[in-house]
Amino acid sequence: MPSRTSKMNKDPLSEGRRAVAESLKNPSSIDKIVVSSNSNNSNPVNKLLTLARKFNIPIEIKDESDLNKISHTGKHQGILAYLVSDGYFPEKKLWDNLSVNLNKDTSQIRLLILDGIQDPHNFGAISRSALAFGMDYIVIPKKRSAGITSGSIRASSGAIHSLNIIRVANVSNFINKLKKFDFWTVGLKSGSGKSIKEHKFSKRVGIVIGSEHDGISKKVESQIDFFTEITIEKEKIESLNASVAASIVMFELFNS
C-alpha cells in the first residue's frame, strides 16, 4: 500500500465540497472533477457540478472506492478536483482561447507535441529550442513523460519558465480535438519518404515528436495528418537524438 507521502507527491487535489467550491472560483486552475456515484445526486454536489459544466470542466463519475484510492486526505466527501500543477499552462485555457478566436483569429499558432519524451535533459534541451524558435505551446502526456523538474529546468537554462507547457491525459484525444480548430499535425518519422524541408506548414500546426526509444505510439500516429523525416546519411548514423531532431524541425518551421 502506498504511503501518505507518496500520495502527496502525485497530482495536486482539492478535496471536499467546500474546497472544490473555492477552487471553482478560479476555474482555470482545475483540470477535471471526479465525483462519487454515491454523491452524484446530492444537492450540494449537484450545485458544484452545474457550476463546473458552466465552465466546461470535465467531470468523471467513479465508485466511492476509487475516490478513496485517489484521495490524499481521506476526506473527499464524494467529490474532488484535480488541480493544474504549478508551472503548467491549463489545458482548459488553451481550448477557451481557441474557442473565442475560432472565427476571428487566423494568426499562426505553433504547438510542439511530445509523445513520451522521458529524459529530463532531452525535455529541457527541447524546451530551450522551443523558446528560441517561437513555439506557442508544448504539450506532454501526464504519464510516462518528463516534465517540469529541477533537472529539466536546469537543462533548459531556465527557458521552461517562459513557455506554455500543457499536460494532457491522452495525446491522441488531444490531437483529435485540435482538428476542430483548424490545426494540421505533422509527425516526425524516419522512413516516411518526405523531407521536412519539402513540407509546407499550415498557419495552425502541431509538430509531433515521439519518445527516445519507441518513436510515436501507434494510437497517436493514427491521428496525425502528415509524416516527414530529417534527411541524414544513414550509412553513417541510424538516427538523431530526440532533442536534436525536434530542434531541427522547429528550425524549419521557424524559417518556413
C-alpha positions as CSV (number, residue, x, y, z in Angstrom):
1,M,0.0,0.0,0.0
2,P,1.4,3.4,-1.0
3,S,2.4,5.7,1.9
4,R,0.7,9.1,2.5
5,T,4.0,10.7,1.4
6,S,3.9,9.0,-2.0
7,K,0.3,10.1,-2.4
8,M,1.1,13.7,-1.7
9,N,3.8,13.7,-4.4
10,K,1.2,12.9,-7.1
11,D,-1.3,15.3,-8.8
12,P,-2.5,18.2,-6.5
13,L,-6.1,17.8,-5.5
14,S,-8.8,19.9,-4.0
15,E,-10.9,17.6,-1.8
16,G,-14.4,18.0,-0.3
17,R,-17.4,20.2,-1.2
18,R,-16.1,23.4,0.4
19,A,-12.6,23.1,-1.1
20,V,-13.9,22.3,-4.6
21,A,-16.3,25.3,-4.3
22,E,-13.3,27.5,-3.5
23,S,-11.3,26.1,-6.5
24,L,-14.3,26.7,-8.8
25,K,-13.8,30.5,-8.1
26,N,-10.7,30.1,-10.4
27,P,-11.9,27.5,-12.9
28,S,-8.7,27.6,-15.0
29,S,-7.0,26.1,-12.0
30,I,-9.0,22.9,-12.4
31,D,-8.1,20.0,-14.8
32,K,-11.2,17.9,-14.0
33,I,-13.6,17.0,-11.3
34,V,-14.2,13.5,-10.0
35,V,-17.4,12.7,-8.2
36,S,-18.6,9.5,-6.4
37,S,-21.6,7.7,-7.9
38,N,-23.0,7.7,-4.3
39,S,-22.9,11.5,-4.1
40,N,-23.9,12.3,-7.7
41,N,-27.5,13.0,-6.8
42,S,-26.9,15.1,-3.6
43,N,-28.0,18.7,-3.8
44,P,-24.7,20.3,-2.6
45,V,-22.7,18.2,-5.1
46,N,-25.1,18.9,-7.9
47,K,-24.7,22.6,-7.4
48,L,-20.9,22.2,-7.8
49,L,-21.3,20.1,-10.9
50,T,-23.7,22.6,-12.5
51,L,-21.1,25.3,-12.0
52,A,-18.3,23.0,-13.3
53,R,-20.3,22.4,-16.5
54,K,-20.8,26.1,-16.9
55,F,-17.0,26.4,-17.2
56,N,-16.7,23.3,-19.4
57,I,-14.7,21.5,-16.8
58,P,-14.6,17.7,-17.5
59,I,-16.5,15.6,-14.9
60,E,-15.9,11.9,-14.2
61,I,-18.2,9.7,-12.1
62,K,-16.4,6.9,-10.2
63,D,-17.1,4.4,-7.4
64,E,-16.6,5.6,-3.9
65,S,-13.7,3.1,-3.6
66,D,-11.9,4.8,-6.5
67,L,-12.1,8.2,-4.8
68,N,-10.8,6.6,-1.6
69,K,-7.7,5.5,-3.5
70,I,-7.2,8.9,-5.3
71,S,-7.8,11.0,-2.1
72,H,-4.7,12.3,-0.3
73,T,-6.6,13.1,2.9
74,G,-9.4,10.5,3.1
75,K,-11.9,13.4,3.5
76,H,-13.2,13.9,-0.1
77,Q,-16.9,13.9,0.8
78,G,-17.7,12.3,-2.5
79,I,-16.1,15.0,-4.7
80,L,-12.6,16.1,-5.6
81,A,-10.9,18.3,-8.2
82,Y,-7.6,17.6,-10.0
83,L,-5.7,20.9,-10.0
84,V,-3.2,22.2,-12.6
85,S,0.3,21.6,-11.3
86,D,2.5,24.6,-10.6
87,G,4.3,25.8,-13.6
88,Y,2.0,24.2,-16.2
89,F,-0.4,26.1,-18.5
90,P,-4.1,24.9,-18.0
91,E,-5.3,22.8,-20.9
92,K,-8.8,24.3,-20.4
93,K,-7.4,27.8,-21.0
94,L,-6.0,26.7,-24.4
95,W,-9.4,25.4,-25.5
96,D,-11.1,28.6,-24.2
97,N,-8.6,30.8,-26.2
98,L,-9.1,28.8,-29.3
99,S,-12.9,28.8,-29.0
100,V,-13.1,32.5,-28.6
101,N,-10.9,33.2,-31.6
102,L,-12.1,30.3,-33.8
103,N,-13.8,32.5,-36.5
104,K,-11.8,35.7,-35.8
105,D,-8.2,34.9,-35.5
106,T,-6.2,33.4,-38.4
107,S,-2.8,34.1,-36.9
108,Q,-0.2,31.5,-36.7
109,I,-0.2,29.1,-33.7
110,R,2.6,26.6,-33.3
111,L,2.3,23.6,-31.0
112,L,5.0,21.1,-30.1
113,I,3.5,17.7,-29.1
114,L,5.9,15.4,-27.3
115,D,4.7,11.8,-27.2
116,G,6.6,10.3,-24.3
117,I,10.0,12.1,-24.1
118,Q,11.2,10.7,-20.8
119,D,14.7,12.1,-20.3
120,P,14.6,15.4,-18.3
121,H,17.7,16.6,-20.1
122,N,16.1,16.0,-23.5
123,F,13.0,17.7,-22.4
124,G,15.0,20.7,-21.1
125,A,17.0,20.9,-24.3
126,I,13.8,20.7,-26.4
127,S,12.2,23.4,-24.3
128,R,15.2,25.8,-24.8
129,S,14.9,25.3,-28.6
130,A,11.1,25.8,-28.5
131,L,11.6,29.2,-26.9
132,A,14.3,30.1,-29.4
133,F,12.1,29.1,-32.4
134,G,8.9,30.7,-31.2
135,M,6.7,27.7,-30.3
136,D,3.5,28.9,-28.6
137,Y,2.8,25.7,-26.6
138,I,4.5,22.4,-25.6
139,V,2.1,19.5,-25.0
140,I,3.1,16.5,-23.0
141,P,1.2,13.5,-21.6
142,K,0.7,13.3,-17.8
143,K,2.0,9.8,-17.7
144,R,5.3,8.3,-18.9
145,S,6.8,11.7,-19.7
146,A,9.4,14.1,-18.4
147,G,8.0,17.3,-17.2
148,I,8.9,20.4,-15.2
149,T,11.6,19.3,-12.7
150,S,14.8,20.8,-11.4
151,G,16.7,18.7,-13.9
152,S,14.7,19.8,-16.9
153,I,14.7,23.4,-15.8
154,R,18.5,23.3,-15.5
155,A,18.9,21.7,-18.9
156,S,16.7,24.4,-20.5
157,S,18.8,27.1,-18.8
158,G,15.5,28.4,-17.3
159,A,13.7,28.6,-20.7
160,I,10.9,26.4,-19.3
161,H,9.7,29.3,-17.1
162,S,8.9,31.3,-20.3
163,L,6.9,28.6,-22.1
164,N,3.3,27.5,-22.0
165,I,3.6,23.8,-21.2
166,I,0.4,21.8,-21.1
167,R,-0.1,18.3,-19.6
168,V,-2.9,16.2,-21.1
169,A,-4.4,12.9,-20.1
170,N,-4.4,11.5,-23.7
171,V,-2.2,12.8,-26.5
172,S,-4.3,11.0,-29.2
173,N,-7.6,12.6,-28.0
174,F,-5.8,16.0,-27.7
175,I,-4.7,15.8,-31.4
176,N,-8.2,14.7,-32.5
177,K,-9.7,17.7,-30.7
178,L,-7.2,20.1,-32.3
179,K,-8.6,19.3,-35.7
180,K,-11.8,21.1,-34.8
181,F,-9.8,24.3,-34.5
182,D,-8.2,24.1,-38.0
183,F,-4.9,22.6,-36.9
184,W,-2.9,20.2,-39.0
185,T,-0.4,17.8,-37.4
186,V,3.0,16.8,-38.7
187,G,4.7,13.8,-37.3
188,L,8.5,13.2,-37.5
189,K,9.0,9.6,-38.6
190,S,12.1,8.0,-40.1
191,G,11.4,6.4,-43.5
192,S,8.3,8.5,-44.2
193,G,9.9,9.4,-47.6
194,K,9.2,13.2,-47.4
195,S,11.9,15.5,-46.2
196,I,11.0,18.1,-43.6
197,K,12.4,20.7,-45.9
198,E,9.8,19.9,-48.5
199,H,6.8,20.3,-46.2
200,K,4.6,23.4,-46.4
201,F,3.4,24.2,-42.9
202,S,-0.1,25.5,-42.2
203,K,-0.7,28.5,-40.0
204,R,-2.0,26.3,-37.2
205,V,0.3,23.4,-36.8
206,G,1.1,20.7,-34.3
207,I,4.6,19.1,-34.6
208,V,4.6,15.6,-33.1
209,I,7.9,14.1,-31.8
210,G,8.0,10.5,-30.4
211,S,9.8,9.1,-27.5
212,E,13.5,8.4,-27.4
213,H,13.3,4.7,-27.9
214,D,9.9,3.9,-29.4
215,G,9.1,6.9,-31.5
216,I,5.4,7.9,-32.0
217,S,2.9,5.5,-30.5
218,K,0.5,3.7,-32.9
219,K,-2.5,5.3,-31.3
220,V,-1.1,8.8,-31.7
221,E,0.2,8.0,-35.1
222,S,-3.3,7.2,-36.3
223,Q,-4.4,10.8,-35.6
224,I,-1.5,12.6,-37.4
225,D,-2.2,14.2,-40.8
226,F,1.3,14.2,-42.4
227,F,4.7,12.5,-41.8
228,T,8.1,13.8,-42.6
229,E,11.7,12.9,-41.9
230,I,15.0,14.6,-41.5
231,T,17.4,13.6,-44.3
232,I,20.7,12.2,-42.8
233,E,23.5,9.9,-44.0
234,K,22.0,6.7,-42.7
235,E,25.1,4.7,-43.8
236,K,27.0,6.6,-41.0
237,I,24.3,7.0,-38.4
238,E,20.9,5.5,-37.9
239,S,19.1,8.3,-36.1
240,L,19.4,11.6,-34.3
241,N,18.9,12.3,-30.6
242,A,15.3,13.3,-29.9
243,S,16.2,16.8,-28.8
244,V,18.4,17.4,-31.8
245,A,15.6,16.1,-34.2
246,A,13.0,18.3,-32.5
247,S,15.2,21.3,-32.8
248,I,15.8,20.8,-36.5
249,V,12.1,20.5,-37.1
250,M,11.3,23.7,-35.1
251,F,14.1,25.5,-37.0
252,E,12.5,24.5,-40.3
253,L,9.1,25.6,-39.1
254,F,10.5,28.9,-37.8
255,N,12.1,29.7,-41.2
256,S,9.1,28.5,-43.3
